[in-house]
Amino acid sequence: MRVALFVTCLVDGLFPQVGKATAALLERLGHEVVVPRGQTCCGQMHVNTGYAEQAVPVIRNHVRAFADADVVVAPSGSCAGSIRHQHAKVAAQHGHARLAERAEEVAGRTYELSEFLVDVLGVTDVGAYFPHRVTYHPTCHSLRVLGVGDKPLRLLREVRGIDLVELPGAETCCGFGGTFALKNSETSAAMLADKMSAVLSTGAKVLTAGDSSCLMHIGGGLSRLRSGTRALHLAEVLAGVAR
Amino acid sequence: MPGGTGNLTGEPFPRAAREALGNAQLRRNLGKATGTIRAKRARVVAELPDWDGLRAAGAAIKDEVLAGLDTHLLRLEQELTERGTTVHWARDAEEANRIVTDLVAATGSREVIKVKSMATAEIGLNEALAEAGISAVETDLAELIVQLGDDRSSHILVPAIHRNRAEIRDLFLREMPDVDPALTDDPRALAEAARAHLRRKFMTVDVAVSGANFAVAETGALVVVESEGNGRMCLTLPRTLISVVGVEKLVPRWQDLEVFLQLLPRSSTGERMNPYTSVWTGPTEGQTAHVVLVDNGRTATLADPDGRAALRCIRCSACLNSCPVYERAGGHAYGSTYPGPIGAVLSPQLTGVDRNPTLPYASSLCGVCYDVCPVAIDIPSMLVHLRERVVQAKPVTPESAAMRGLAWAMTSPGRWRRFLRAGRLGRLLGGRRGVIGRMPPPLAAWTDTRDLPRPPEQTFQDWWESR
């Protein structure tokens, strides 16, 4: 299959290793990966902070960049969620009916990575080897906006050498929430503290999730604590390329 | 349409949250209390095979009420009047308070006993009555604790959730005349002391004020659900009964209660059924009954197609008990009678967003509130919608300028790639561990508690093209 990769702005600019792992994984499974040049950002931060009007041209840019793609895959539950549940709605609310229609088409062909692997490709064993103790955090937008359910866990369970441990209170928000982490930084930090003690209580050396944004937050906290536990994206674990 | 007034605004959320965040004991208490009730709710909700259907029915009935609010209200007024209740209409908190105060003053009583009611808390009735020299006695145990402590409620269902037993004992010893000086902090002893205190009031006070959980348009019946039975004492003993009811509390038909009396107790206390349900249609013999129908920003909320679903709320507090932000910041941080996720969408709509600009941001948009809401209010989407209205109401700010600038860069792939490449400058900030540590403002909001990764030498897209 020819897969158009939407790397997301955060992965593109700050976590390129996640994009590399996603591409490597898809290529290893025998698919052709393309990275449409016109892509920038899904505009979720604008929409969720109250700047939906400013997000309309960003959405238009996204729709244009992926108009010709057969299938779009993003290594992010929240960006895929934004494309599927916000793009057409925001466009329609701001009086862009044609854009809303086209956004709906792109959204219908857009998948988060674990959804794509399990639902579209029908694979759970991606041939990964990752000999570490790992715990998984189901990020809120993967869990509640997209409803990916246990797909990431089904993928992780097939990884060779992995010691997968359950995260207590897994479904509780880590406190990132986009600009929430800045506007309500103290509340965000209190939520993060509880999430980190849950992670550390598992003894896992790696925390994984399907969203680089939440991982930047939790991983940043774990790094500040010098805890020795790293935050790695699901794609990095599944690619089996992490050190 | 006028905005609501009364107890709906407070300090900005981030500042108001600081107190609870710094109080480890309070956070533990809140975490324990909400955790327990969360588990109970999940258990009894899972028992019902048709929960999703009930939830959809609850939402549909409330939407039907809202779509025809004018007709249903007139029907309710007619039915109430025909059965001997006097109906009053109040535009806002001041008007409602004036009506109730005048009614109480006309009876000559200087004291009223109260059934737990969010509407009277919202309009600040107790304060208004006090100004007129009338004292209002709360008869719900938790409300009484809040009142005796000259405190504010911090939860819809459990107003004194922030208080522990020892604090309550000290409060009773200080504030209740005739209390046994050897009172212990055993919950039974505390409840007994409150019972004796309230019994004296039930037997002597002749005016009661209530709210209503539901008002049935086709019969003019009012419904109060409760756990302790004290409300029922207020509804039956006094000779004058004044009920303050928000205009959205309507249900069209008697049979609609079948849905809500399943949804409400399971969502609020995690019980299959609440212990006391009182229904009355008109005054009992020798009683005078009044109903004050309060708008206080509700029709303004109704006018917004993206916000009106907030009026479906049946005040169960499932969203408070599930919300990770509420659990850390506590109810007082929301500065309103309505805390938690529902408060974050209801208060700004009742007052207008200009008077409550920080509440729509008091959420990480994790979505758990929507999952547990028994009338399926999509609180996260509503928060995003209200944020847009906050932004539109403001002039240019550094934030809005930055957002505009970013959006401008994001609409041109070339500009965007130059912007991301410029991020490499951030490498200079990286310390020996390969991360960016503590930084001055505005980065401090992030780096006070979290490291930032050092930006990579090459963006993904640049690497992709070079490979």
HADDOCK unambig.tbl for C-alpha pairs under 7 A between the chains (distance, minus, plus):
assign (segid A and resid 12 and name CA) (segid B and resid 459 and name CA) 5.37 0.50 0.50
assign (segid A and resid 12 and name CA) (segid B and resid 460 and name CA) 4.67 0.50 0.50
assign (segid A and resid 12 and name CA) (segid B and resid 461 and name CA) 6.38 0.50 0.50
assign (segid A and resid 13 and name CA) (segid B and resid 420 and name CA) 5.42 0.50 0.50
assign (segid A and resid 13 and name CA) (segid B and resid 459 and name CA) 5.12 0.50 0.50
assign (segid A and resid 13 and name CA) (segid B and resid 460 and name CA) 6.83 0.50 0.50
assign (segid A and resid 14 and name CA) (segid B and resid 455 and name CA) 5.32 0.50 0.50
assign (segid A and resid 14 and name CA) (segid B and resid 456 and name CA) 6.22 0.50 0.50
assign (segid A and resid 16 and name CA) (segid B and resid 459 and name CA) 5.95 0.50 0.50
assign (segid A and resid 16 and name CA) (segid B and resid 460 and name CA) 4.48 0.50 0.50
assign (segid A and resid 19 and name CA) (segid B and resid 460 and name CA) 6.46 0.50 0.50
assign (segid A and resid 38 and name CA) (segid B and resid 413 and name CA) 5.24 0.50 0.50
assign (segid A and resid 39 and name CA) (segid B and resid 413 and name CA) 6.33 0.50 0.50
assign (segid A and resid 40 and name CA) (segid B and resid 410 and name CA) 5.61 0.50 0.50
assign (segid A and resid 40 and name CA) (segid B and resid 413 and name CA) 6.07 0.50 0.50
assign (segid A and resid 40 and name CA) (segid B and resid 416 and name CA) 6.51 0.50 0.50
assign (segid A and resid 41 and name CA) (segid B and resid 410 and name CA) 6.38 0.50 0.50
assign (segid A and resid 46 and name CA) (segid B and resid 403 and name CA) 6.95 0.50 0.50
assign (segid A and resid 48 and name CA) (segid B and resid 384 and name CA) 5.45 0.50 0.50
assign (segid A and resid 49 and name CA) (segid B and resid 384 and name CA) 6.93 0.50 0.50
assign (segid A and resid 49 and name CA) (segid B and resid 387 and name CA) 6.28 0.50 0.50
assign (segid A and resid 50 and name CA) (segid B and resid 384 and name CA) 6.15 0.50 0.50
assign (segid A and resid 50 and name CA) (segid B and resid 387 and name CA) 4.42 0.50 0.50
assign (segid A and resid 50 and name CA) (segid B and resid 388 and name CA) 3.71 0.50 0.50
assign (segid A and resid 50 and name CA) (segid B and resid 391 and name CA) 5.90 0.50 0.50
assign (segid A and resid 51 and name CA) (segid B and resid 388 and name CA) 5.98 0.50 0.50
assign (segid A and resid 51 and name CA) (segid B and resid 391 and name CA) 6.95 0.50 0.50
assign (segid A and resid 52 and name CA) (segid B and resid 388 and name CA) 6.73 0.50 0.50
assign (segid A and resid 54 and name CA) (segid B and resid 404 and name CA) 6.52 0.50 0.50
assign (segid A and resid 54 and name CA) (segid B and resid 407 and name CA) 6.24 0.50 0.50
assign (segid A and resid 55 and name CA) (segid B and resid 407 and name CA) 6.60 0.50 0.50
assign (segid A and resid 57 and name CA) (segid B and resid 411 and name CA) 6.17 0.50 0.50
assign (segid A and resid 58 and name CA) (segid B and resid 407 and name CA) 6.37 0.50 0.50
assign (segid A and resid 58 and name CA) (segid B and resid 410 and name CA) 5.94 0.50 0.50
assign (segid A and resid 58 and name CA) (segid B and resid 411 and name CA) 5.21 0.50 0.50
assign (segid A and resid 61 and name CA) (segid B and resid 411 and name CA) 5.70 0.50 0.50
assign (segid A and resid 140 and name CA) (segid B and resid 366 and name CA) 5.13 0.50 0.50
assign (segid A and resid 141 and name CA) (segid B and resid 366 and name CA) 6.84 0.50 0.50
assign (segid A and resid 144 and name CA) (segid B and resid 367 and name CA) 6.40 0.50 0.50
assign (segid A and resid 172 and name CA) (segid B and resid 324 and name CA) 6.99 0.50 0.50
assign (segid A and resid 173 and name CA) (segid B and resid 324 and name CA) 6.76 0.50 0.50
assign (segid A and resid 173 and name CA) (segid B and resid 366 and name CA) 6.07 0.50 0.50
assign (segid A and resid 175 and name CA) (segid B and resid 364 and name CA) 6.32 0.50 0.50
assign (segid A and resid 176 and name CA) (segid B and resid 364 and name CA) 6.67 0.50 0.50
assign (segid A and resid 177 and name CA) (segid B and resid 364 and name CA) 4.12 0.50 0.50
assign (segid A and resid 177 and name CA) (segid B and resid 365 and name CA) 6.21 0.50 0.50
assign (segid A and resid 180 and name CA) (segid B and resid 361 and name CA) 6.81 0.50 0.50
assign (segid A and resid 180 and name CA) (segid B and resid 363 and name CA) 6.90 0.50 0.50
assign (segid A and resid 180 and name CA) (segid B and resid 364 and name CA) 5.72 0.50 0.50
assign (segid A and resid 182 and name CA) (segid B and resid 445 and name CA) 5.39 0.50 0.50
assign (segid A and resid 182 and name CA) (segid B and resid 446 and name CA) 6.23 0.50 0.50
assign (segid A and resid 184 and name CA) (segid B and resid 14 and name CA) 5.45 0.50 0.50
assign (segid A and resid 185 and name CA) (segid B and resid 445 and name CA) 5.96 0.50 0.50
assign (segid A and resid 187 and name CA) (segid B and resid 21 and name CA) 6.95 0.50 0.50
assign (segid A and resid 187 and name CA) (segid B and resid 325 and name CA) 6.83 0.50 0.50
assign (segid A and resid 187 and name CA) (segid B and resid 328 and name CA) 6.64 0.50 0.50
assign (segid A and resid 187 and name CA) (segid B and resid 329 and name CA) 6.47 0.50 0.50
assign (segid A and resid 189 and name CA) (segid B and resid 449 and name CA) 6.64 0.50 0.50
assign (segid A and resid 190 and name CA) (segid B and resid 328 and name CA) 6.78 0.50 0.50
assign (segid A and resid 217 and name CA) (segid B and resid 450 and name CA) 6.78 0.50 0.50
assign (segid A and resid 220 and name CA) (segid B and resid 450 and name CA) 4.48 0.50 0.50
assign (segid A and resid 220 and name CA) (segid B and resid 451 and name CA) 4.32 0.50 0.50
assign (segid A and resid 220 and name CA) (segid B and resid 452 and name CA) 5.76 0.50 0.50
assign (segid A and resid 221 and name CA) (segid B and resid 449 and name CA) 6.32 0.50 0.50
assign (segid A and resid 221 and name CA) (segid B and resid 450 and name CA) 4.44 0.50 0.50
assign (segid A and resid 221 and name CA) (segid B and resid 451 and name CA) 6.34 0.50 0.50
assign (segid A and resid 223 and name CA) (segid B and resid 451 and name CA) 6.24 0.50 0.50
assign (segid A and resid 224 and name CA) (segid B and resid 450 and name CA) 5.80 0.50 0.50
assign (segid A and resid 224 and name CA) (segid B and resid 451 and name CA) 5.57 0.50 0.50
